[in-house]
Amino acid sequence: MIQEKLQMMFEQANRLYELRQFAEAIELYDELAIGCKSLIAAGQTEWQPYLLRAQTNRAATLASLERLTEALAACAEVITGYQQLIAAGQTELLPYLLSAQMNQAVTLESLERFPEALSAYEKAITGFKLLTYNGQTELPPDLFKAETNQALILDRLGHLREALAVHTNAIAGFKLLIHKGQTELLPYLFKAETNRALTLESLGHFPEALAAHTNAIAGFKQLIEAGQTQLQLELSRAQMNQAINLRRSGRLPEALVACTEVIAGFKLLIVAGQTELLPCLLIEQENRALTLESLGHFPEALAAHTDVIAGLKQLIATGQTQLQSELLLVQMNRAVTLASLGHFPEALAAHTDVIAGFKLLIHKGQTELLPYLLKAETNRALTLESLGRLPEAMAAYNDLYTMRISPVPTETQQE
């Protein structure tokens, strides 16, 4: 029968999605939609919710393929469909509508349409709360997942105190559900604690942030030891944030140990095949270099900077050109280390190269790099001064003053 065939097709498409075979899953979801629509057209309207479920999963698959505009349009169509059925009395479909709104919010976030994403999350959160108020005995976990995502957007938009309150509420919710036996939510709890720690850092509350990082790291380690090895990346990210916090708090020996542990974790993941983490490894190696420098271990720091530069150049040569600005920042750090070692001629040459690189990227439109260009120009002027080349240093300071008034023009400005 066609109904059984469609049910089997739905299950197969979902399996393909779980296996990350997205293109094949899309084909099946499309075929499934055609079948459902033919049944609905023939009067079997009970297939409408089934069609919307398939379209919901199709939208998620499109998002996984980074076909975000198509995914967003699909989400809107699904939401409209569910709203019509619910308005007609099928209120049992409200949880599915909320899931579709969550997908819409995630897609808007991926498109960096943050105010719209925030509004979409708020609608979903209101809906989840409505389910509870209408007699649902358990708080839905998706409520706190939505709050976690909402808090992250509030962070991005600079609403830090509001974000902190939402993070705190989501953590309390996860803890309540875990206490009631939903231990599968433990990874979400520790991710939420990591996110809250980052918000605390942004607010300058470093001791509280460090305690939150430490708690999340301990939790991730327990889960990994219990067999949830897929959380190793989350652990490494939490440890990376902890190391940065320790360095900013002046606890440099501890920060160095933490950096070393993070580097080892990333290397394990890369050896296991997650080569996309190579940039993360290099960034953490650079954090280690900065920690060494803060400890006064300049020769070791210089060697570490040099290794990171070589690694970034290799990745850029393979097409990861988005790392060019990161390369310039590391080269700037290396130039400062050279100056700290008294290698002023090398430092001057390095500063000059960095300045040329920043100007090129700013000219191409990356105006967010202007503060780093000004910093590099200042470092170059200081190096000239250290070399006793005072007229050139004075000219460099004058140029720096001019740049602060008239920034480097971009291609668009020149047109």
WOJOVEN-V458327 format. One record per backbone hydrogen bond with DSSP energy under -0.5 kcal/mol. NH is the residue of the N-H (numbers start at 1). CO is the residue of the C=O. If there is no record, write none. Layout:
nh={NH NH}
co={CO CO}
This chain:
nh={5 6 7 8 9 10 11 12 13 14 15 16 17 18 19 20 21 22 25 26 27 28 29 30 31 32 33 34 35 36 37 38 39 40 41 42 43 44 45 47 48 51 52 53 54 55 56 57 58 59 60 61 62 63 64 65 66 67 68 71 72 73 74 75 76 77 78 79 80 81 82 83 84 85 86 87 88 89 90 91 93 94 96 97 98 99 100 101 102 103 104 105 106 107 108 109 110 111 112 113 114 117 118 119 120 121 122 123 124 125 126 127 128 129 130 131 132 133 134 135 136 143 144 144 145 146 147 148 149 150 151 152 153 154 155 156 157 158 159 160 163 164 165 166 167 168 169 170 171 172 173 174 175 176 177 178 179 180 181 182 183 185 186 189 190 191 192 193 194 195 196 197 198 199 200 201 202 203 204 205 206 209 210 211 212 213 214 215 216 217 218 219 220 221 222 223 224 225 226 227 228 229 231 232 235 236 237 238 239 240 241 242 243 244 245 246 247 248 249 250 251 252 255 256 257 258 259 260 261 262 263 264 265 266 267 268 269 270 271 272 273 274 275 277 278 281 282 283 284 285 286 287 288 289 290 291 292 293 294 295 296 297 298 301 302 303 304 305 306 307 308 309 310 311 312 313 314 315 316 317 318 319 320 321 323 324 327 328 329 330 331 332 333 334 335 336 337 338 339 340 341 342 343 344 347 348 349 350 351 352 353 354 355 356 357 358 359 360 361 362 363 364 365 366 367 369 370 372 373 374 375 376 377 378 379 380 381 382 383 384 385 386 387 388 389 390 393 394 395 396 397 398 399 400 401 402 403 404 405 406 411 414 415}
co={1 2 3 4 5 6 7 8 9 10 11 12 13 14 15 17 16 20 21 22 23 24 25 26 27 28 29 30 31 32 33 34 35 36 37 38 40 39 43 44 45 47 48 49 50 51 52 53 54 55 56 57 58 59 60 61 63 62 66 67 68 69 70 71 72 73 74 75 76 77 78 79 80 81 82 83 84 86 85 89 90 91 93 93 94 95 96 97 98 99 100 101 102 103 104 105 106 107 109 108 112 113 114 115 116 117 118 119 120 121 122 123 124 125 126 127 128 129 130 132 131 140 140 141 141 142 143 144 145 146 147 148 149 150 151 152 153 155 154 158 159 160 161 162 163 164 165 166 167 168 169 170 171 172 173 174 175 176 178 177 181 182 183 185 186 187 188 189 190 191 192 193 194 195 196 197 198 199 201 200 204 205 206 207 208 209 210 211 212 213 214 215 216 217 218 219 220 221 222 224 223 227 228 229 231 232 233 234 235 236 237 238 239 240 241 242 243 244 245 247 246 250 251 252 253 254 255 256 257 258 259 260 261 262 263 264 265 266 267 268 270 269 273 274 275 277 278 279 280 281 282 283 284 285 286 287 288 289 290 291 293 292 296 297 298 299 300 301 302 303 304 305 306 307 308 309 310 311 312 313 314 316 315 319 320 321 323 324 325 326 327 328 329 330 331 332 333 334 335 336 337 339 338 342 343 344 345 346 347 348 349 350 351 352 353 354 355 356 357 358 359 360 362 361 365 366 367 369 369 370 371 372 373 374 375 376 377 378 379 380 381 382 383 385 384 388 389 390 391 392 393 394 395 396 397 398 399 400 401 402 363 410 411}
